[in-house]
Amino acid sequence: MLGIWQRFRQHLAYHSIQLGVLALLAGGILAYANRLTAVEIAKRQSEDLNNSIGQVVPAAIHDNDMVHDAIVVPDGDNGPVKVYRARQGQQVTAVAYEFDAHGYSPTPIRLIMGVDRDGRILGVRVLSLSETPGLGDKIEAKKTHWIFAFDGKSLDDPGAKGWHVKKDGGDFDQFSGATITPRGVVKGVYAALQFFKAHRPLLIHGMTPASADMLQGNE
């Protein structure tokens, strides 16, 4: 009887060890697969970001890899903003950054904008949206040319009164049957330009606003 019990315990121990080894092997395989997947996902995300930046900042005005030349800027209630800098040599020629605009859908519209060192828009593109198909989605470059109306604009051009859709007395077109979406995007782009103005010394010269004021005072 004792011999049978011992053999039974040995049998259980063998299977426990076997299951443990298999679990370790499975865990190792899953960890390795996850690592490979994470690397591939990161690579695709970097490619997508490069493509998006390339649509709003011309390659001709920089010789650096903007994805890897970034600075994170605190922006009050909006939280940190990651800004990608374009350089020729050591001089910053432009920046690009993402921001949200609010249209008809409760889900924010995500956009990316390129701005030159003087505060003029180089380009704006939609990264994601959940607006009404056939109406609000006309802000996408592949649907209409509406988004290109921001090219070359700045805070002073057309000025505060012009930074509205025409229905509200501004310079930008709205869509027939869909005013909320373009209105929200115009407002969002204008706010994004104000962000650039507020942080320009840091973004272009690597200086805080306080140090920039001191430099101007000494000139």
C-alpha positions as CSV (number, residue, x, y, z in Angstrom):
1,M,0.0,0.0,0.0
2,L,2.8,2.3,0.9
3,G,4.6,1.6,-2.3
4,I,1.5,2.4,-4.3
5,W,1.2,5.8,-2.5
6,Q,4.8,6.7,-3.1
7,R,4.5,5.8,-6.8
8,F,1.3,8.0,-6.9
9,R,3.2,10.9,-5.3
10,Q,6.1,10.5,-7.7
11,H,3.6,10.4,-10.6
12,L,2.0,13.7,-9.3
13,A,5.4,15.3,-8.8
14,Y,6.4,14.4,-12.3
15,H,3.3,15.9,-13.9
16,S,3.6,19.0,-11.7
17,I,7.2,19.5,-12.9
18,Q,6.2,18.8,-16.5
19,L,3.3,21.4,-16.3
20,G,5.6,23.9,-14.7
21,V,8.2,23.6,-17.4
22,L,5.5,23.9,-20.1
23,A,4.1,27.0,-18.4
24,L,7.6,28.6,-18.4
25,L,8.2,27.7,-22.0
26,A,4.8,29.1,-23.0
27,G,5.4,32.3,-21.0
28,G,8.8,32.8,-22.6
29,I,7.3,32.3,-26.1
30,L,4.5,34.8,-25.4
31,A,7.0,37.4,-23.9
32,Y,9.2,37.0,-27.0
33,A,6.2,37.4,-29.4
34,N,5.0,40.4,-27.5
35,R,8.4,42.0,-27.7
36,L,8.5,41.4,-31.5
37,T,5.0,42.8,-31.9
38,A,5.8,45.8,-29.8
39,V,8.9,46.6,-31.9
40,E,6.8,46.2,-35.1
41,I,4.0,48.4,-33.8
42,A,6.5,51.1,-32.7
43,K,8.1,51.0,-36.1
44,R,4.7,51.4,-37.9
45,Q,3.8,54.3,-35.5
46,S,7.0,56.0,-36.3
47,E,6.5,55.6,-40.0
48,D,2.9,57.0,-39.7
49,L,4.2,60.0,-37.6
50,N,6.9,60.7,-40.2
51,N,4.3,60.6,-42.9
52,S,2.0,63.0,-41.1
53,I,4.8,65.4,-40.3
54,G,5.9,65.3,-43.9
55,Q,2.5,66.5,-45.0
56,V,2.7,69.6,-42.9
57,V,6.4,70.5,-43.0
58,P,8.1,70.5,-46.4
59,A,11.2,68.3,-46.5
60,A,13.1,71.1,-48.3
61,I,13.2,73.2,-45.1
62,H,14.9,70.7,-42.8
63,D,17.7,68.2,-42.8
64,N,17.0,66.4,-39.5
65,D,14.8,63.6,-38.4
66,M,11.9,65.5,-36.8
67,V,10.5,62.5,-35.0
68,H,13.6,62.2,-32.9
69,D,14.0,66.0,-32.4
70,A,11.1,66.7,-30.1
71,I,10.4,68.7,-26.9
72,V,7.5,68.3,-24.5
73,V,5.9,71.6,-23.6
74,P,3.4,72.1,-20.7
75,D,0.3,73.8,-21.8
76,G,-1.8,74.6,-18.7
77,D,-5.2,72.8,-18.6
78,N,-4.4,71.1,-22.0
79,G,-1.6,69.1,-20.5
80,P,1.8,68.5,-22.2
81,V,2.2,68.9,-25.9
82,K,4.9,67.1,-27.9
83,V,6.5,69.4,-30.4
84,Y,8.6,68.1,-33.3
85,R,11.3,70.6,-34.6
86,A,12.5,71.0,-38.1
87,R,16.2,72.2,-38.4
88,Q,18.6,73.2,-41.1
89,G,21.9,72.9,-39.4
90,Q,21.3,74.2,-35.9
91,Q,18.6,76.6,-36.7
92,V,15.0,75.7,-36.1
93,T,13.0,76.4,-39.2
94,A,9.6,75.1,-38.2
95,V,7.7,73.0,-35.8
96,A,4.9,70.5,-35.9
97,Y,2.5,69.4,-33.2
98,E,-0.8,67.6,-32.7
99,F,-3.9,69.2,-31.1
100,D,-7.7,68.6,-30.7
101,A,-10.6,70.4,-32.2
102,H,-14.2,69.8,-31.3
103,G,-16.9,69.4,-34.0
104,Y,-20.3,67.7,-34.1
105,S,-19.2,64.4,-32.7
106,P,-18.4,64.1,-28.9
107,T,-15.1,62.5,-29.9
108,P,-12.5,65.2,-30.5
109,I,-11.0,65.7,-34.0
110,R,-7.2,65.1,-33.9
111,L,-5.1,67.3,-36.1
112,I,-1.5,68.0,-36.8
113,M,-0.1,71.4,-37.9
114,G,3.2,72.7,-39.2
115,V,4.2,76.2,-38.4
116,D,7.3,78.1,-39.6
117,R,9.5,80.1,-37.3
118,D,7.6,83.3,-38.1
119,G,4.2,81.8,-37.0
120,R,2.8,81.1,-40.4
121,I,1.0,77.8,-41.0
122,L,2.7,75.4,-43.4
123,G,0.0,72.9,-43.4
124,V,-2.8,71.3,-41.3
125,R,-4.0,67.7,-41.6
126,V,-6.6,65.5,-39.9
127,L,-5.2,62.5,-38.1
128,S,-8.5,61.1,-36.8
129,L,-12.2,62.1,-36.6
130,S,-15.6,60.7,-36.0
131,E,-17.7,63.3,-37.8
132,T,-20.7,62.6,-39.9
133,P,-19.7,60.8,-43.2
134,G,-20.4,63.0,-46.2
135,L,-20.6,66.2,-44.2
136,G,-18.1,66.7,-41.4
137,D,-15.5,64.5,-42.9
138,K,-15.0,67.1,-45.7
139,I,-12.3,68.6,-43.6
140,E,-10.0,65.7,-44.7
141,A,-7.6,66.5,-47.5
142,K,-8.6,63.4,-49.4
143,K,-12.2,64.5,-49.5
144,T,-12.0,68.3,-50.3
145,H,-9.4,71.1,-50.5
146,W,-11.0,72.9,-47.5
147,I,-8.1,72.2,-45.1
148,F,-5.6,73.8,-47.4
149,A,-7.3,77.2,-46.7
150,F,-5.1,77.4,-43.6
151,D,-1.8,77.4,-45.5
152,G,0.1,80.6,-45.1
153,K,-2.3,81.9,-42.4
154,S,-1.1,83.4,-39.1
155,L,-2.6,85.0,-36.0
156,D,-2.5,88.4,-37.8
157,D,-3.6,87.1,-41.1
158,P,-6.6,87.2,-41.2
159,G,-6.6,88.6,-37.6
160,A,-8.9,87.7,-34.7
161,K,-12.1,88.7,-36.5
162,G,-11.2,86.6,-39.6
163,W,-10.6,83.5,-37.6
164,H,-14.2,82.3,-37.9
165,V,-16.3,80.6,-40.6
166,K,-18.1,83.0,-43.0
167,K,-21.4,82.3,-41.3
168,D,-20.0,83.9,-38.2
169,G,-18.4,86.8,-40.0
170,G,-15.0,85.2,-40.6
171,D,-12.9,84.3,-43.6
172,F,-13.3,80.5,-43.7
173,D,-15.9,78.6,-45.6
174,Q,-18.4,76.2,-44.0
175,F,-20.0,73.2,-45.5
176,S,-23.6,73.1,-46.7
177,G,-25.5,71.4,-43.9
178,A,-22.5,71.2,-41.7
179,T,-21.2,74.3,-39.9
180,I,-20.3,72.9,-36.5
181,T,-17.3,70.8,-37.8
182,P,-15.5,73.6,-39.8
183,R,-16.3,76.1,-37.0
184,G,-14.7,73.8,-34.5
185,V,-11.6,73.2,-36.6
186,V,-11.1,76.9,-37.3
187,K,-11.3,77.6,-33.6
188,G,-8.9,74.7,-32.8
189,V,-6.3,75.9,-35.4
190,Y,-6.5,79.4,-34.0
191,A,-5.9,78.1,-30.5
192,A,-3.0,76.0,-31.8
193,L,-1.4,79.2,-33.3
194,Q,-1.8,80.9,-29.9
195,F,0.1,78.0,-28.3
196,F,2.9,78.6,-30.8
197,K,3.0,82.3,-30.0
198,A,3.1,81.7,-26.2
199,H,5.9,79.2,-26.5
200,R,7.9,80.5,-29.5
201,P,11.0,81.5,-27.5
202,L,11.3,77.9,-26.3
203,L,10.4,76.2,-29.5
204,I,12.5,78.2,-31.8
205,H,15.4,79.4,-29.6
206,G,15.3,76.9,-26.7
207,M,14.6,79.8,-24.3
208,T,11.9,80.3,-21.7
209,P,9.7,83.4,-22.1
210,A,11.4,84.9,-19.0
211,S,14.9,84.5,-20.5
212,A,13.7,85.9,-23.8
213,D,12.4,89.0,-22.1
214,M,15.7,89.5,-20.3
215,L,17.6,89.2,-23.6
216,Q,15.4,91.8,-25.2
217,G,15.8,94.1,-22.3
218,N,19.6,94.0,-22.6
219,E,19.5,94.8,-26.3
